[in-house]
Amino acid sequence: MKLGGTLQLELPEGFQETGDEKMHRYYPCGEQPDILLEGCGGVQMTGRFTERKLETDRVRPAAEEIREMAGEAFPEYGISPVYLCAEGEISVGWFRMEMTGKGLEHVKAICTAEGRMVMLTFTYPEAEAIKWRSIIRRSFPTWRISNGKN
């Protein structure tokens, strides 16, 4: 899957881009993500290229900042510490939000592409948390910047 024609990552089979109708239904007000993918079982991935400039060595601090804002905006959710995956071509800072009462979890992941911050959010059912946490974490080393050939 390519995001913005630049960021490339591997996802399990079955993820498909949603149409405009679903995008507007899920995000009727405010900023919509650049991409919204859905997989089987109610799993979603959103991605947004932001205008914020971000250097590679600032990925973890940016993820810490996003985590802090999420904690302030959603104090009712459990939020993990920020972790950094530097095993692949690009570094990915990420944290997990346990959306108690909604039966969902999020993994928010931050990286940089074209010198800008990219934010991806994976949302999955709490009942499948162990499976999706593992799948998402294993995807981080596959993230790379496309050279335009793939």
C-alpha positions in Angstrom: 0.0 0.0 0.0 1.3 3.5 -0.9 0.3 6.6 1.0 0.8 9.9 -0.8 2.7 8.0 -3.5 5.8 8.0 -1.2 5.3 5.9 1.9 5.0 2.2 1.2 4.1 -0.4 3.8 2.9 -4.0 3.9 -0.6 -4.8 5.2 -2.4 -8.1 5.4 -4.6 -9.1 2.4 -8.1 -7.8 2.4 -7.5 -4.1 3.1 -9.3 -1.9 0.6 -9.6 1.8 0.1 -13.1 3.1 1.1 -15.1 5.3 -1.2 -16.0 8.9 -0.7 -19.4 8.0 0.8 -17.8 6.1 3.8 -15.1 8.7 4.2 -17.8 11.5 4.6 -19.8 9.3 6.9 -16.9 8.6 9.2 -15.5 12.1 9.0 -18.5 14.5 8.4 -16.7 17.5 10.0 -13.2 18.6 10.2 -10.1 17.2 8.4 -10.5 13.9 6.6 -7.5 11.6 6.4 -5.7 11.3 3.0 -6.5 7.6 3.0 -9.0 5.3 4.7 -8.6 1.5 4.4 -10.9 -1.1 5.8 -10.1 -4.8 6.4 -12.3 -7.6 7.4 -13.7 -7.7 10.9 -14.0 -3.9 11.4 -10.3 -3.1 11.2 -9.5 0.4 9.8 -6.3 2.2 8.9 -6.2 6.0 8.3 -3.3 7.9 7.0 -2.5 11.6 6.8 0.4 13.5 5.4 0.6 16.6 7.6 2.2 19.9 6.7 4.4 19.7 9.8 8.1 19.4 8.9 9.7 16.5 10.7 13.3 15.2 10.6 14.0 11.5 11.2 15.7 12.1 14.5 12.6 13.9 15.8 10.1 11.0 15.2 10.1 9.8 18.8 9.6 13.3 20.3 6.8 14.0 17.8 5.1 10.7 18.8 5.5 11.8 22.4 3.8 15.1 21.7 0.9 13.4 19.8 0.6 10.9 22.7 0.4 13.8 25.2 -2.3 15.6 23.2 -4.3 12.3 22.8 -4.1 11.8 26.6 -5.4 15.3 27.2 -8.2 15.0 24.6 -9.2 11.5 25.8 -8.4 11.1 29.5 -10.8 8.2 29.7 -8.6 6.0 27.5 -5.6 4.0 28.6 -2.5 5.1 26.7 0.7 3.1 26.4 4.2 4.7 26.4 5.7 5.7 23.1 7.9 3.1 21.4 10.3 3.5 18.5 10.8 0.9 15.8 14.1 1.6 14.0 14.5 -1.9 12.5 13.5 -0.9 8.9 14.3 1.7 6.4 12.5 4.4 8.3 11.9 4.9 12.0 8.3 4.6 13.3 7.2 6.1 16.7 4.0 4.6 18.0 1.7 4.2 21.0 -1.5 2.3 21.7 -4.9 3.7 23.0 -7.2 1.3 24.8 -10.7 2.7 24.1 -12.4 1.2 27.1 -16.2 1.2 26.7 -16.1 1.2 22.9 -14.6 -2.2 22.5 -11.8 -0.8 20.3 -8.1 -0.1 20.4 -6.0 2.3 18.3 -2.3 2.2 17.4 -1.1 5.6 16.4 2.1 5.6 14.4 4.3 8.5 13.4 7.0 8.6 10.8 8.5 11.1 8.3 8.3 11.1 4.5 9.4 13.9 2.2 10.5 15.8 5.3 6.9 15.9 6.6 5.2 14.1 9.5 2.9 11.2 8.5 0.4 9.9 11.0 -1.3 6.5 10.6 -4.0 5.2 12.9 -5.0 1.5 13.1 -8.3 0.8 14.8 -9.3 -2.8 15.6 -11.7 -4.6 17.9 -10.5 -5.0 21.5 -11.4 -8.7 21.3 -8.7 -9.2 18.6 -6.1 -6.9 20.2 -3.4 -9.5 20.6 -3.5 -10.5 17.0 -3.6 -6.9 15.6 -1.0 -5.5 18.0 1.4 -8.2 16.6 0.4 -7.7 13.0 0.9 -3.9 13.2 4.2 -4.1 15.1 5.5 -6.6 12.5 4.6 -4.2 9.7 6.8 -1.3 11.0 10.1 -2.7 9.6 8.4 -3.0 6.1 7.7 0.8 6.0 9.9 2.5 3.4 10.0 5.4 1.1 9.1 4.4 -2.5 11.5 5.2 -5.2 8.7 5.6 -7.7 9.3 2.2 -9.4 7.0 0.1 -7.2 
